[in-house]
Amino acid sequence: MKLMFLGTWEIVIIVLVVLLLFGGKKIPELMKGVGKGVKSFKDGMNGVEDPKDEEKK
């Protein structure tokens, strides 16, 4: 399975660079922040109602 035209070796290199830049202790904090951002985005998308649905009501 390819992730946006990236091969296995490219993903491995990206992971290694992230580990070198942020270190092992910062990675969980970074992922926690990304998770909160994704959850906030999903909550925002669920809160937006389709205008067509309002017309039907």
PEKA-V571575 format. One line per field, one symbol per residue. phi: phi as a letter, one per 30 degrees, with the letter a starting at -180 (. if undefined). burial: # if it has 16 or more other C-alpha atoms within 10 Angstrom, else .. A space follows every 10 residues. Layout:
BEGIN
phi=???
burial=???
END
This chain:
BEGIN
phi=.cchicdddd dddddddddd dciddddddd dddddddddd ddddddddcd edddddd
burial=.......... .......... .......... .......... .......... .......
END
